[in-house]
Amino acid sequence: MLLFVTSIKLIAEIALCALAGRFLLGVLAGGRREQNFFYQLLTALTRPFTTGMRAITPRRVVDRYIPLLAFVALVWIWLFALIEKVQLCRAAPMQSLCQ
């Protein structure tokens, strides 16, 4: 169970960093961000999370806000995984993933 929770936390961390990097690079690149190779790479990394968020949100939500909603959802997933990991590590502190 600890391995599963740690894996979920790691995936959320990677996705959060990719979404934050995509936002910052989009701000720096401006209107030419779609031609930027690294922006395209970060978009490809975050596509599963943004398409998943698009699937669960109503159509009234503008596509522009989907990455922000995905970011907020991933922060909540990360927090819940962190809390669960702390609880599991307190129950069995000698496991290798608790260090």
C-alpha positions in Angstrom: 0.0 0.0 0.0 2.9 2.4 0.8 4.4 1.8 -2.6 1.0 2.6 -4.3 0.6 5.8 -2.3 4.2 6.9 -2.9 3.7 6.2 -6.7 0.6 8.4 -6.8 2.4 11.1 -4.9 5.3 11.0 -7.4 3.1 11.1 -10.4 1.3 14.1 -9.0 4.6 15.8 -8.3 5.8 15.3 -11.8 2.5 16.5 -13.3 2.5 19.6 -11.0 6.0 20.5 -12.0 5.1 20.0 -15.7 2.0 22.2 -15.4 3.9 24.9 -13.6 6.7 24.8 -16.1 4.2 25.0 -19.0 2.6 28.0 -17.4 5.9 29.8 -16.8 7.2 29.0 -20.3 3.9 30.1 -21.8 4.3 33.5 -20.0 7.9 33.9 -21.1 7.3 32.8 -24.7 4.2 34.8 -25.2 2.3 34.4 -28.4 5.0 32.2 -30.0 4.7 29.5 -27.3 3.1 27.0 -29.7 6.3 26.9 -31.8 8.5 26.3 -28.7 9.8 22.8 -28.5 9.9 22.7 -24.7 6.4 24.1 -24.5 5.2 21.3 -26.8 7.0 18.7 -24.7 5.4 20.0 -21.5 2.0 20.1 -23.2 2.5 16.4 -24.2 3.4 15.5 -20.6 0.4 17.2 -19.2 -2.1 16.1 -21.8 -3.4 13.0 -19.9 -4.2 15.2 -16.9 -5.8 18.0 -18.9 -7.9 15.7 -21.0 -9.0 13.8 -17.9 -10.0 17.1 -16.3 -11.9 18.1 -19.5 -13.8 14.8 -19.4 -15.0 15.4 -15.8 -15.9 19.1 -16.0 -19.0 20.5 -17.6 -18.9 21.9 -21.1 -19.6 25.4 -19.7 -16.1 25.5 -18.3 -13.9 27.3 -20.8 -10.9 25.3 -22.2 -8.6 28.0 -21.0 -9.2 27.1 -17.4 -8.7 23.3 -17.7 -5.0 23.4 -16.9 -5.6 25.5 -13.8 -8.3 23.1 -12.7 -6.0 20.1 -13.3 -3.3 21.8 -11.3 -5.7 22.4 -8.3 -7.0 18.8 -8.5 -3.4 17.5 -8.6 -2.5 19.6 -5.5 -5.4 17.9 -3.7 -4.3 14.5 -4.8 -0.8 15.2 -3.7 -1.9 16.4 -0.3 -4.1 13.4 0.3 -1.2 11.1 -0.8 1.1 12.9 1.5 -1.2 12.5 4.5 -1.8 8.9 3.7 2.0 8.3 3.4 2.6 9.9 6.7 0.0 7.8 8.4 1.4 4.6 6.8 4.9 5.5 7.9 3.8 6.2 11.4 2.2 2.8 11.6 5.3 1.0 10.2 8.3 3.3 10.5 10.9 0.7 9.5 9.9 0.4 5.8 12.4 1.6 3.3 10.0 4.1 1.6 9.5 6.0 4.8 13.0 7.4 4.9 
